[in-house]
Amino acid sequence: TLCALNEGYPEDGFAKLVRARGAHAHPNRLMVRHADRLLKRDGRMMAAIEALGPGRACWEGELFAIPLRPGRD
């Protein structure tokens, strides 16, 4: 959704934003791969989440929010 709503925003910026908001976040690689293909991002979405590495381990889910329009808040 973030990439679809913010076409000019860099994919690695979204990945870093997700990790900054939720250090435990582990993006679903299959979903990201499909989105990358459907949005014609040429592998940039996959590269961005792979560059993050694993998130911090946690025992319970921790909620966090991500703005729909980063940089416009």
CYANA upper distance limits for C-alpha pairs under 8 A (distance plus 0.5 A):
  1 THR  CA      5 LEU  CA      6.59
  2 LEU  CA      6 ASN  CA      6.51
  2 LEU  CA     14 PHE  CA      8.03
  2 LEU  CA     68 LEU  CA      6.58
  2 LEU  CA     69 ARG  CA      8.08
  3 CYS  CA      7 GLU  CA      6.31
  3 CYS  CA      9 TYR  CA      7.82
  3 CYS  CA     11 GLU  CA      7.72
  3 CYS  CA     14 PHE  CA      8.40
  3 CYS  CA     39 LEU  CA      8.47
  4 ALA  CA     39 LEU  CA      7.57
  5 LEU  CA     68 LEU  CA      7.90
  5 LEU  CA     69 ARG  CA      7.96
  6 ASN  CA     69 ARG  CA      7.28
  9 TYR  CA     13 GLY  CA      7.57
  9 TYR  CA     14 PHE  CA      8.17
 10 PRO  CA     14 PHE  CA      7.30
 11 GLU  CA     15 ALA  CA      6.93
 11 GLU  CA     44 ARG  CA      6.74
 11 GLU  CA     45 MET  CA      5.97
 11 GLU  CA     48 ALA  CA      6.57
 12 ASP  CA     16 LYS  CA      6.60
 12 ASP  CA     44 ARG  CA      8.25
 12 ASP  CA     45 MET  CA      7.80
 12 ASP  CA     47 ALA  CA      8.43
 12 ASP  CA     48 ALA  CA      5.14
 12 ASP  CA     49 ILE  CA      7.97
 13 GLY  CA     17 LEU  CA      6.57
 14 PHE  CA     18 VAL  CA      6.66
 15 ALA  CA     19 ARG  CA      6.82
 15 ALA  CA     48 ALA  CA      6.42
 15 ALA  CA     49 ILE  CA      6.30
 15 ALA  CA     52 LEU  CA      7.65
 16 LYS  CA     20 ALA  CA      6.49
 16 LYS  CA     52 LEU  CA      7.88
 17 LEU  CA     21 ARG  CA      6.65
 17 LEU  CA     66 ILE  CA      8.07
 18 VAL  CA     22 GLY  CA      6.44
 18 VAL  CA     23 ALA  CA      8.31
 18 VAL  CA     25 ALA  CA      7.53
 18 VAL  CA     66 ILE  CA      7.43
 19 ARG  CA     23 ALA  CA      5.37
 19 ARG  CA     24 HIS  CA      7.77
 19 ARG  CA     25 ALA  CA      6.67
 19 ARG  CA     52 LEU  CA      8.21
 19 ARG  CA     55 GLY  CA      7.99
 21 ARG  CA     64 PHE  CA      6.51
 21 ARG  CA     65 ALA  CA      7.37
 21 ARG  CA     66 ILE  CA      7.52
 22 GLY  CA     62 GLU  CA      8.06
 22 GLY  CA     63 LEU  CA      8.16
 22 GLY  CA     64 PHE  CA      6.48
 23 ALA  CA     55 GLY  CA      6.17
 23 ALA  CA     56 ARG  CA      6.06
 24 HIS  CA     55 GLY  CA      4.93
 24 HIS  CA     56 ARG  CA      4.80
 24 HIS  CA     57 ALA  CA      6.40
 24 HIS  CA     58 CYS  CA      7.10
 24 HIS  CA     62 GLU  CA      8.36
 25 ALA  CA     55 GLY  CA      5.97
 25 ALA  CA     56 ARG  CA      7.98
 26 HIS  CA     54 PRO  CA      7.19
 26 HIS  CA     55 GLY  CA      6.34
 27 PRO  CA     32 VAL  CA      7.82
 27 PRO  CA     49 ILE  CA      7.54
 28 ASN  CA     32 VAL  CA      6.70
 29 ARG  CA     33 ARG  CA      6.45
 29 ARG  CA     46 MET  CA      7.80
 29 ARG  CA     49 ILE  CA      8.45
 30 LEU  CA     34 HIS  CA      6.80
 31 MET  CA     35 ALA  CA      6.63
 32 VAL  CA     36 ASP  CA      6.37
 32 VAL  CA     45 MET  CA      7.18
 32 VAL  CA     46 MET  CA      6.87
 33 ARG  CA     37 ARG  CA      6.83
 33 ARG  CA     43 GLY  CA      8.23
 33 ARG  CA     45 MET  CA      7.94
 33 ARG  CA     46 MET  CA      6.59
 34 HIS  CA     38 LEU  CA      6.61
 35 ALA  CA     39 LEU  CA      6.32
 36 ASP  CA     40 LYS  CA      6.42
 36 ASP  CA     41 ARG  CA      5.57
 36 ASP  CA     42 ASP  CA      7.21
 36 ASP  CA     43 GLY  CA      6.60
 36 ASP  CA     44 ARG  CA      7.74
 36 ASP  CA     45 MET  CA      6.14
 36 ASP  CA     46 MET  CA      7.46
 37 ARG  CA     41 ARG  CA      6.90
 37 ARG  CA     42 ASP  CA      7.36
 37 ARG  CA     43 GLY  CA      7.95
 41 ARG  CA     45 MET  CA      7.06
 43 GLY  CA     47 ALA  CA      6.64
 44 ARG  CA     48 ALA  CA      6.56
 45 MET  CA     49 ILE  CA      7.02
 46 MET  CA     50 GLU  CA      6.60
 47 ALA  CA     51 ALA  CA      6.57
 48 ALA  CA     52 LEU  CA      7.23
 49 ILE  CA     53 GLY  CA      7.68
 67 PRO  CA     73 ASP  CA      8.12
 69 ARG  CA     73 ASP  CA      7.63
